[in-house]
């Protein structure tokens, strides 16, 4: 009897790939420190190089942001992200999140994923990057490339050029997410193993289509009027394989404990 082929493992970044974290952070910083930054000002993800101050001062600001209502109001990316992930899951890809976030915001992270991407991801891995000296006594930092290597990732979807370049040494494919071409922090020449994608439709185009696609898919965009035109829709339906419905931000998503997650000490994996 032939053996079943192992499921391909896709790792997805969280901030700026699945949710608009930087938008909320910039809004919080402007309101708190009377600044006037926009997301387009961020040519690097080393925030202290944009708004000034030291690395340590930026770490302190980020922790203040974590405790604010702005962090709780982060919006999900709606450029076909949820629908694309549902398609990939239905095609039997294994989906996990690998985030640079720290374990001490694991509960808030889990609630966001449960609310906006319910039932999609099997695990959430925390890299614990950007730790303060005190936090280093409690948490273990790991690079995304190391976690990808440890769990055998086949494809990484990430907006960070730094993480993408670090993963090129591994035998995996990398999709650099550059939403609408506006993520200036990753606007550099790319090596052959990294493919730039501008939306989640282009992410889906990187994966083989199933042999018998279903009829249609209802989808949503953040910038609906920009994307929804007859020519775009004509090509768009080449990739629809499941029927899904958009859910509003205030629509209940069931019991938050419905998915059986638990913590693992080493970089806090939800399983």
HELIX and SHEET records of a PDB file:
HELIX    1   1 UNK A   21  UNK A   33  1                                  13    
HELIX    2   2 UNK A   39  UNK A   41  5                                   3    
HELIX    3   3 UNK A   48  UNK A   51  1                                   4    
HELIX    4   4 UNK A   55  UNK A   66  1                                  12    
HELIX    5   5 UNK A   69  UNK A   72  1                                   4    
HELIX    6   6 UNK A   81  UNK A   90  1                                  10    
HELIX    7   7 UNK A  103  UNK A  105  5                                   3    
HELIX    8   8 UNK A  106  UNK A  116  1                                  11    
HELIX    9   9 UNK A  135  UNK A  137  5                                   3    
HELIX   10  10 UNK A  144  UNK A  151  1                                   8    
HELIX   11  11 UNK A  161  UNK A  167  1                                   7    
HELIX   12  12 UNK A  179  UNK A  181  5                                   3    
HELIX   13  13 UNK A  184  UNK A  186  5                                   3    
HELIX   14  14 UNK A  200  UNK A  205  1                                   6    
HELIX   15  15 UNK A  224  UNK A  227  1                                   4    
HELIX   16  16 UNK A  230  UNK A  236  1                                   7    
SHEET    1   A 6 UNK A 123  UNK A 126  0                                        
SHEET    2   A 6 UNK A  94  UNK A  99  1                                        
SHEET    3   A 6 UNK A   9  UNK A  12  1                                        
SHEET    4   A 6 UNK A 155  UNK A 158  1                                        
SHEET    5   A 6 UNK A 173  UNK A 177  1                                        
SHEET    6   A 6 UNK A 194  UNK A 197  1                                        
END                                                                             
